[in-house]
Amino acid sequence: MEDPYPPLSPLKTGVRGLCPRCGRGHLFNGFLTLRKECEVCSLDYSFADPADGPAFFVICFACIPTVLLSVWLAVAHQASIWTQIFVTGPFMILTCIPPLRPLKGWLVASQYFYKAEEGKLSRGDDGSQE
């Protein structure tokens, strides 16, 4: 029997917030809240647990450049605290908030695509843990 849902790229579906199985349904209710299931193919999203992954990636790729910008403004231009607030504040908001949803979608779609699940200990034939 042929699978009615061929494998879809996590990058193509997740970043756009689409179902990782059918590519037509939606992943999210609101900004970051995952739906219970896909409205098209009824895929249960309970397998998904991106945890703090999206926040980690945002911190690495957005907050560090913001701190560097702030330090550069202070050292190179002796910027006042108000300049710091009005330059680095919007920069941080614009580089932190928009990537959260695509990153979370990509992580959820990757979990589905690669069949990621919680690790389990297995016991060998002699009862020892492997």
MARVOSE-45837 format. One line per 10 residues: number of its first residue (from 1); their letters; for each residue x, z, y of N, C-alpha, C. Coordinates in pm, 1 decimal, always signed. Layout:
<recs>
NUM) a) X/Z/Y/X/Z/Y/X/Z/Y ~ ...
</recs>
This chain:
<recs>
1) medpypplsp) +83.4/+0.0/-119.5/+0.0/+0.0/+0.0/+87.3/+0.0/+125.0 ~ +57.4/-83.7/+217.1/+135.8/-96.4/+339.0/+97.6/+12.7/+439.3 ~ +200.4/+71.6/+501.7/+176.9/+176.5/+601.3/+114.1/+114.0/+725.6 ~ -3.7/+163.3/+768.1/-68.3/+105.0/+886.2/+4.2/+141.5/+1016.6 ~ +98.0/+235.2/+1008.4/+172.1/+278.0/+1126.8/+321.2/+256.8/+1105.1 ~ +374.0/+143.0/+1147.6/+517.8/+119.6/+1133.6/+595.8/+215.9/+1224.0 ~ +721.0/+244.9/+1190.6/+800.8/+336.2/+1273.5/+815.4/+282.4/+1416.5 ~ +795.1/+372.1/+1512.8/+808.7/+336.6/+1654.7/+925.2/+414.3/+1714.6 ~ +993.3/+353.8/+1806.9/+1107.8/+417.0/+1871.7/+1063.9/+540.4/+1950.0 ~ +1129.5/+655.8/+1927.5/+1096.6/+775.7/+2005.0/+1119.3/+755.3/+2154.7
11) lktgvrglcp) +1215.2/+672.1/+2188.2/+1243.3/+647.0/+2329.1/+1128.4/+570.9/+2394.7 ~ +1073.5/+473.1/+2324.7/+964.7/+393.2/+2381.6/+833.7/+470.3/+2389.3 ~ +803.8/+551.1/+2287.3/+676.2/+623.5/+2287.1/+685.2/+755.3/+2363.1 ~ +787.5/+833.6/+2334.1/+797.7/+967.6/+2391.7/+812.3/+969.9/+2542.0 ~ +898.1/+886.1/+2595.0/+921.3/+884.0/+2740.2/+794.1/+845.5/+2815.1 ~ +710.6/+763.2/+2751.4/+584.5/+721.3/+2814.1/+469.8/+816.9/+2782.8 ~ +497.2/+921.6/+2702.1/+394.4/+1020.3/+2669.8/+290.5/+969.3/+2572.4 ~ +331.5/+879.4/+2482.6/+238.6/+821.8/+2385.7/+261.2/+881.8/+2246.9 ~ +161.0/+871.1/+2164.0/+165.9/+922.4/+2027.3/+284.7/+860.3/+1952.7 ~ +365.3/+942.5/+1883.2/+480.8/+887.4/+1811.4/+443.9/+807.8/+1686.1
21) rcgrghlfng) +319.1/+821.7/+1637.7/+278.6/+747.5/+1517.5/+214.2/+613.7/+1552.5 ~ +113.6/+613.8/+1639.9/+41.5/+488.9/+1668.1/+86.8/+422.0/+1798.5 ~ +144.0/+498.4/+1889.6/+190.0/+441.7/+2016.6/+79.4/+412.8/+2115.9 ~ -44.7/+454.7/+2084.4/-156.8/+426.6/+2174.4/-218.8/+554.5/+2232.1 ~ -223.8/+659.4/+2152.7/-281.6/+785.5/+2200.0/-186.7/+858.3/+2293.5 ~ -234.3/+965.1/+2351.2/-154.3/+1040.9/+2447.7/-100.2/+1168.8/+2386.0 ~ +18.3/+1211.6/+2432.4/+79.2/+1336.5/+2387.0/+32.0/+1456.6/+2467.3 ~ +3.3/+1435.9/+2594.9/-14.7/+1548.1/+2686.1/-156.4/+1562.9/+2740.3 ~ -195.1/+1687.9/+2759.1/-309.4/+1728.1/+2842.0/-246.1/+1786.2/+2966.7 ~ -261.7/+1725.0/+3078.3/-197.0/+1776.4/+3198.1/-51.9/+1734.0/+3203.8
31) fltlrkecev) +29.1/+1816.0/+3271.7/+168.6/+1777.4/+3296.3/+258.7/+1800.3/+3175.2 ~ +258.1/+1920.7/+3117.1/+347.8/+1950.6/+3005.3/+278.3/+2006.0/+2881.3 ~ +147.8/+2023.6/+2885.0/+76.3/+2081.5/+2771.9/+49.1/+1974.3/+2666.8 ~ +95.7/+1999.8/+2542.9/+70.6/+1905.6/+2434.3/-74.8/+1912.1/+2390.6 ~ -131.1/+1796.7/+2356.9/-265.3/+1792.0/+2299.0/-258.2/+1851.1/+2158.6 ~ -373.3/+1882.6/+2103.9/-381.2/+1930.5/+1964.9/-354.6/+1815.6/+1867.5 ~ -408.3/+1695.7/+1900.6/-390.8/+1579.9/+1814.2/-408.5/+1452.0/+1895.4 ~ -367.9/+1341.9/+1836.0/-383.8/+1210.2/+1899.1/-530.2/+1170.3/+1895.2 ~ -582.3/+1120.6/+2005.8/-722.5/+1079.0/+2010.4/-746.5/+944.9/+1942.1 ~ -640.0/+871.1/+1908.4/-655.6/+740.9/+1842.9/-637.4/+752.3/+1690.8
41) csldysfadp) -524.2/+809.4/+1647.2/-495.2/+813.5/+1503.1/-509.9/+952.4/+1442.1 ~ -545.0/+1051.6/+1521.4/-567.3/+1190.1/+1475.9/-442.6/+1257.9/+1420.5 ~ -324.0/+1215.9/+1463.4/-201.3/+1284.2/+1423.1/-201.9/+1424.9/+1481.1 ~ -184.5/+1523.9/+1395.8/-180.5/+1663.5/+1438.6/-43.7/+1691.0/+1500.4 ~ -41.9/+1736.4/+1625.0/+84.4/+1761.6/+1695.5/+138.8/+1901.7/+1671.3 ~ +85.7/+1974.2/+1573.3/+134.0/+2110.4/+1549.4/+277.7/+2111.6/+1496.8 ~ +327.7/+1998.6/+1447.7/+466.1/+1990.2/+1401.6/+564.2/+2001.7/+1517.6 ~ +518.6/+1972.8/+1637.0/+606.6/+1960.6/+1752.6/+643.2/+2096.2/+1810.1 ~ +772.3/+2117.5/+1827.3/+821.2/+2238.6/+1892.5/+948.1/+2204.5/+1969.9 ~ +932.5/+2145.6/+2089.5/+1051.9/+2111.8/+2166.4/+1119.4/+2234.7/+2227.7
51) adgpaffvic) +1049.9/+2349.4/+2225.6/+1103.3/+2476.9/+2275.9/+1158.8/+2458.7/+2417.7 ~ +1283.2/+2499.8/+2437.2/+1344.8/+2493.5/+2569.7/+1431.4/+2369.7/+2588.1 ~ +1420.5/+2274.1/+2496.9/+1503.4/+2153.6/+2504.6/+1492.5/+2079.8/+2636.7 ~ +1370.4/+2048.2/+2683.6/+1360.3/+1976.1/+2810.9/+1422.2/+2053.1/+2927.5 ~ +1398.8/+2183.2/+2932.7/+1456.7/+2264.4/+3041.0/+1608.8/+2264.2/+3032.7 ~ +1664.1/+2271.0/+2911.2/+1809.3/+2268.3/+2894.6/+1868.7/+2138.5/+2948.4 ~ +1807.9/+2025.4/+2910.3/+1859.9/+1897.0/+2957.8/+1849.1/+1885.0/+3110.0 ~ +1740.1/+1933.9/+3165.9/+1724.3/+1929.0/+3311.6/+1829.7/+2014.9/+3379.4 ~ +1855.9/+2131.4/+3324.9/+1958.9/+2218.3/+3382.7/+2093.8/+2148.4/+3379.4 ~ +2125.3/+2085.6/+3267.3/+2254.9/+2019.3/+3254.2/+2270.3/+1899.2/+3347.1
61) faciptvlls) +2163.4/+1820.2/+3357.9/+2176.6/+1694.4/+3430.2/+2122.6/+1696.0/+3573.1 ~ +2053.0/+1800.2/+3613.2/+1997.3/+1803.6/+3748.0/+2047.4/+1923.3/+3828.3 ~ +2048.1/+2039.8/+3770.3/+2085.3/+2158.9/+3846.6/+2233.8/+2164.0/+3877.7 ~ +2317.8/+2119.4/+3785.0/+2461.7/+2120.5/+3810.9/+2496.2/+2027.9/+3928.5 ~ +2443.8/+1904.8/+3934.3/+2470.3/+1822.4/+4053.1/+2416.2/+1885.1/+4182.1 ~ +2305.1/+1956.8/+4173.5/+2250.2/+2023.6/+4291.8/+2345.4/+2130.6/+4342.0 ~ +2401.6/+2206.7/+4251.0/+2498.3/+2310.5/+4289.8/+2622.2/+2244.6/+4349.9 ~ +2667.6/+2135.9/+4289.7/+2783.9/+2065.7/+4344.8/+2754.9/+2011.3/+4485.5 ~ +2635.2/+1958.7/+4506.5/+2595.9/+1911.8/+4639.7/+2597.5/+2027.0/+4739.3 ~ +2544.7/+2138.9/+4699.6/+2539.7/+2255.2/+4787.3/+2680.2/+2304.6/+4823.7
71) vwlavahqas) +2767.0/+2311.0/+4725.2/+2905.2/+2354.2/+4751.4/+2975.0/+2253.5/+4841.5 ~ +2954.6/+2124.6/+4815.5/+3016.6/+2021.3/+4898.3/+2969.0/+2031.4/+5044.0 ~ +2837.3/+2051.6/+5064.0/+2785.0/+2067.4/+5199.9/+2846.4/+2188.0/+5269.7 ~ +2862.4/+2296.7/+5197.8/+2917.7/+2418.4/+5256.9/+3065.4/+2401.5/+5289.8 ~ +3141.7/+2342.0/+5201.2/+3286.9/+2330.6/+5220.6/+3322.8/+2217.3/+5316.9 ~ +3267.0/+2100.7/+5295.9/+3305.9/+1984.0/+5375.4/+3243.1/+1982.2/+5513.9 ~ +3121.9/+2037.0/+5528.5/+3051.2/+2025.9/+5655.7/+3010.9/+2159.8/+5716.8 ~ +3049.6/+2268.3/+5654.9/+3011.7/+2401.5/+5702.6/+2861.9/+2406.6/+5736.3 ~ +2783.0/+2356.2/+5643.6/+2638.4/+2347.7/+5665.1/+2576.6/+2486.9/+5674.3 ~ +2480.7/+2499.3/+5764.8/+2411.4/+2627.2/+5780.6/+2319.4/+2651.3/+5660.7
81) iwtqifvtgp) +2268.7/+2771.3/+5649.9/+2179.1/+2805.3/+5540.1/+2052.3/+2720.3/+5546.1 ~ +2004.6/+2689.1/+5667.2/+1883.7/+2607.1/+5680.9/+1908.7/+2463.3/+5636.1 ~ +2027.0/+2411.5/+5665.8/+2063.2/+2277.8/+5618.2/+2068.0/+2277.4/+5465.9 ~ +2127.0/+2383.1/+5410.0/+2133.8/+2395.1/+5263.9/+1992.2/+2394.4/+5203.6 ~ +1903.4/+2474.5/+5263.1/+1766.9/+2485.7/+5211.4/+1693.8/+2352.5/+5220.2 ~ +1705.4/+2283.7/+5335.4/+1629.1/+2160.2/+5355.6/+1690.3/+2037.2/+5288.6 ~ +1817.4/+2047.2/+5247.7/+1879.1/+1934.8/+5176.5/+1877.7/+1958.9/+5025.9 ~ +1931.0/+2073.1/+4983.6/+1941.1/+2096.2/+4839.4/+1807.7/+2135.8/+4775.4 ~ +1717.7/+2197.0/+4851.1/+1586.5/+2234.3/+4795.4/+1508.5/+2113.3/+4746.8 ~ +1480.5/+2015.7/+4834.3/+1409.8/+1895.4/+4788.0/+1487.1/+1816.7/+4681.9
91) fmiltcippl) +1620.3/+1813.8/+4695.0/+1702.0/+1744.3/+4595.1/+1680.8/+1807.6/+4457.6 ~ +1679.9/+1941.6/+4452.5/+1660.8/+2010.8/+4325.7/+1520.6/+1985.1/+4269.4 ~ +1420.7/+1991.1/+4354.3/+1283.9/+1967.4/+4308.4/+1269.0/+1825.0/+4254.8 ~ +1324.0/+1727.4/+4325.4/+1311.3/+1587.2/+4284.1/+1393.1/+1552.7/+4159.8 ~ +1497.4/+1630.6/+4132.1/+1577.5/+1601.6/+4012.7/+1540.6/+1690.3/+3894.3 ~ +1459.0/+1792.0/+3915.8/+1421.8/+1882.6/+3805.9/+1281.5/+1858.5/+3751.8 ~ +1184.1/+1842.0/+3837.0/+1045.1/+1834.2/+3791.5/+1011.3/+1699.9/+3724.3 ~ +1038.5/+1585.4/+3784.7/+997.9/+1457.8/+3721.8/+1054.0/+1431.9/+3581.7 ~ +1178.1/+1472.7/+3549.0/+1227.2/+1440.8/+3413.9/+1171.7/+1529.9/+3302.6 ~ +1105.3/+1640.1/+3334.8/+1059.5/+1732.3/+3230.5/+963.3/+1666.8/+3131.4
101) rplkgwlvas) +863.3/+1597.6/+3180.3/+762.8/+1537.0/+3091.6/+822.3/+1428.0/+3002.4 ~ +898.2/+1331.4/+3056.0/+957.8/+1230.6/+2967.2/+1052.1/+1291.4/+2863.7 ~ +1128.7/+1391.6/+2904.3/+1220.3/+1454.9/+2808.5/+1144.0/+1528.2/+2698.4 ~ +1037.8/+1598.5/+2734.6/+958.0/+1668.0/+2633.9/+892.5/+1566.9/+2539.9 ~ +838.6/+1458.1/+2593.2/+779.9/+1354.3/+2510.0/+880.9/+1293.2/+2415.2 ~ +1000.3/+1266.3/+2463.9/+1106.0/+1209.2/+2380.9/+1144.9/+1305.4/+2268.7 ~ +1155.8/+1435.8/+2298.9/+1190.9/+1532.5/+2196.1/+1082.3/+1544.2/+2089.3 ~ +956.1/+1545.4/+2130.6/+845.4/+1552.1/+2033.9/+843.5/+1426.3/+1947.5 ~ +856.9/+1310.0/+2008.8/+857.6/+1184.2/+1933.5/+977.1/+1177.7/+1838.6 ~ +1091.1/+1230.6/+1880.5/+1209.2/+1232.9/+1793.4/+1188.0/+1325.5/+1674.4
111) qyfykaeegk) +1120.6/+1438.9/+1697.8/+1091.2/+1528.7/+1586.1/+1003.3/+1458.0/+1482.4 ~ +906.3/+1381.9/+1527.8/+820.2/+1308.9/+1435.1/+898.9/+1198.1/+1364.3 ~ +972.9/+1119.7/+1439.6/+1044.8/+1004.1/+1385.7/+1146.4/+1045.7/+1279.7 ~ +1221.9/+1152.7/+1308.1/+1326.9/+1197.2/+1216.4/+1278.7/+1304.9/+1119.2 ~ +1148.7/+1334.4/+1121.8/+1087.9/+1433.8/+1033.4/+1160.4/+1568.1/+1041.5 ~ +1191.6/+1609.2/+1163.7/+1260.3/+1736.6/+1185.9/+1164.5/+1851.0/+1158.8 ~ +1215.0/+1953.0/+1096.7/+1134.5/+2071.6/+1069.8/+1224.8/+2193.2/+1067.6 ~ +1163.1/+2307.9/+1061.7/+1237.1/+2432.7/+1060.6/+1325.3/+2439.8/+936.3 ~ +1446.7/+2489.8/+952.5/+1539.0/+2502.2/+840.5/+1491.1/+2605.8/+739.9 ~ +1523.7/+2582.4/+614.3/+1485.2/+2674.0/+506.8/+1605.8/+2699.0/+419.3
121) lsrgddgsqe) +1614.8/+2819.6/+365.4/+1719.5/+2850.4/+269.6/+1674.9/+2803.7/+132.7 ~ +1765.4/+2743.3/+58.7/+1732.4/+2702.5/-77.5/+1816.3/+2785.0/-173.6 ~ +1761.0/+2813.7/-287.1/+1831.9/+2891.2/-389.2/+1876.0/+2796.2/-500.4 ~ +1998.6/+2815.9/-544.6/+2052.3/+2736.6/-656.2/+1993.2/+2783.7/-787.4 ~ +2029.2/+2716.5/-894.4/+1979.7/+2752.4/-1027.6/+2024.4/+2892.2/-1070.3 ~ +2141.2/+2935.1/-1022.3/+2190.6/+3067.7/-1059.4/+2141.2/+3178.7/-967.2 ~ +2050.9/+3147.0/-874.9/+1994.1/+3247.3/-785.1/+2072.5/+3267.4/-657.7 ~ +2188.5/+3201.2/-644.2/+2268.9/+3216.6/-522.0/+2213.3/+3124.0/-413.4 ~ +2237.4/+3163.8/-290.4/+2193.3/+3080.6/-179.1/+2295.3/+2971.4/-155.3 ~ +2245.2/+2853.3/-127.3/+2334.7/+2739.6/-99.3/+2338.0/+2710.5/+47.1
</recs>
